[in-house]
Amino acid sequence: MTRPLVIVGGGPTGLGASIHAAQQGLSPLVIEPKEGTIDKACGEGLMPGAIEHLHKLGVDPEGRPFKGIRYCDAHSELQATGHFPTPARGVRRLKLHESLRERAQELGVEFLNGKVDGLSQTDDEVILSLRDIDNIQAEHVIAADGLHSTIRRELGIEPSPPPRRRFGVRRHFQIEPWSDFVEVYWSDGAEAYVTPVADDCVGVAILYEPQAGFDTLLIQNFPKLQSRLGSAPQASKDQGAGPFDQRVRSQRKGRVLLAGDAAGYLDPLTGEGVALGLKTAEAAVQAIASGTPHKYEAAYRSTTRRYYWLTRGLLTLTRPRFVHRPLIQTLRAIPPVFNTSLRFLAT
């Protein structure tokens, strides 16, 4: 039997694609090697655009609202605060995954626990090879299997080595959030993102270039934040990711469409990863449902143009260490500039 659509990857992008596909009557199958609720390194701040898209899917994950973003100098009291036009939400990755999977199951999405380790294509179908499971035939495949996509590698469209090797690590602390904002602490060669995710928990994600463990990064780069956390107990295992920069030259090959991180990624510093994954998943499903998969790459570029433009600009602007304090001072002195920037980010 040849299935109309198989989605490889059961994270937020793959689950979002499955919900969109079920709403379009495509009867999708999701293949995911990990069982149960999946956790991964993530800043966990859902921007207003992500919340809006989740509501369109019929998903409303439990979390803690936050009002905007506060930039902080890691070594002083200097800070600047900007507000979103509508509330955003801090949501544990486990809660997000659980909510999306429950919604997909409500719509009758089929799941298969398995690992795809090969594929081939004809003019009419894609044949997926799985370990210890019979081959699966599909009219179309959406690859949503993450930053280091197996499907992308099988298609022969792997990106070149990234010019910057940025990594991330995330840990939760059992402590009452001290702010209604995501706080971003800037230090030399690293940033720390503190997101309120529950009434008694914050997530701390550190982005960095030189590789190091979480405790070393916290002690050496963020003494102010370390003092704020005090002796709060650790509430999760460390989760790491990277290198982030994956510049993929094509988002489609034959009947296989790439979505989310598998389709390309630059950096998580704008917090748009989940929103981007859901939007590209929707574009991929729409292209398949309308019988125009060849138009997906143009739709992908249109969907992601603002993200790449904004992220490249911020990486260029914030990389020099001497820029951090003047930038925070400028945003502090002219709040409308910061608020306008966040309004742009929130869409």
Residue, then its C-alpha position, 0 to 999 in steps of 0.5 A: m500500500t502506498r500512503p498519501l503522506v509520511i512524515v519523518g520526525g515526531g517533534p513539534t514540526g512533524l506533529g504540526a505537519s501531521i495535524h495540518a495534513a489530517q485537517q486536509g484529509l491526507s491520512p498521514l503516518v508519522i515515523e519517529p524513533k523515540e518513544g513517549t514524550i520527547d524532550k530536547a534543548c530549547g529556549e521554550g519561549l513561544m513568541p506570540g506568532a507561535i501561540e497564534h499558530l498553535h491555536k489554529l491547530g487546536v493546541d493550547p499548551e500549559g505554561r506561564p505568560f511573559k510580556g516581552i524581552r529584557y536584555c541584561d548585561a551579565h556583569s552589571e545592573l544595566q538592562a533594557t526592557g521591551h514589550f510584545p503587543t500580545p502575551a507570549r508564553g513559556v512552555r516546557r518542551l515536554k508540555l508542548h510535545e504532549s499537547l501536539r501529540e494529543r491533538a494529532q491523535e484526536l484527528g486520527v494521525e497514525f504513528l510508527n515507532g521506527k528509524v528510517d535509514g534509507l530511501s529511494q524515489t521513483d516518479d510516483e513514490v518514495i520508498l523508505s527503508l526502516r530497521d527491522i520493519d518492512n519498507i514503506q511506500a509514500e506518495h510524498v514525504i515530509a522530512a521533519d527530523g531535525l537539525h542533523s536530518t538523516i533524510r537530508r543526508e540520504l537526499g545528498i543535500e547536506p549543508s557545508p560546514p558552518p562558518r560559526r560553530r555555535f552550540g546551546v545547552r539548557r537546564h531547568f531550575q526549581i525556583e519561582p520566576w523573578s520576572d514576567f519577561v524572558e531575560v537575555y544576559w549578554s557576556d563575552g562569547a555567550e548569551a543566557y536566556v532565562t524563560p519562566v515556564a511555570d509558577d515554580c520553574v525557570g529554564v536557562a538556555i546558554l548559547y556559546e561558541p567555545q564548548a564547555g559544560f553548563d556549570t562552567l559557562l554559568i560561573q565564568n560568564f554569568p555571575k549575576l545570573q548565578s547569584r540570582l539562581g542561588s541554591a535552587p535545585q536543578a529540575s531537569k537533565d542538561q540538553g544540548a544542541g548544535p552546531f546551529d548554522q545549517r544552510v541547506r541549498s534546497q528544501r525539496k528533492g523529488r517527492v521529499l520536502l524538508a520542513g523545520d530545522a531539517a530545511g535549514y537553520l541559522d541560530p536560535l537567538t530570536g526564539e522563533g524555532v517553534a514558530l518557524g517549524l510550524k509555519t514551514a510544516e503548514a507550507a509543505v502540507q499545503a503544497i502537497a494538498s494542492g498538488t503543487p509540491h514544486k512550489y514549496e521552495a518558493a513558499y519556504r523562502s517567503t515564509t522564512r525570509r524575515y527570520y533569516w534577515l533578522t537573525r543575520g542582522l542580530l548576529t552581525l550586530t551583537r557579535p562584537r563584545f564592545v557593542h553589547r553595553p551601548l546597544i542595551q543603553t540605546l534600547r533603554a534610552i529609546p523604549p519605542v525602538f525596542n517595542t517596535s522591534l519586538r512587534f516585528l518579531a512577534t508576527 
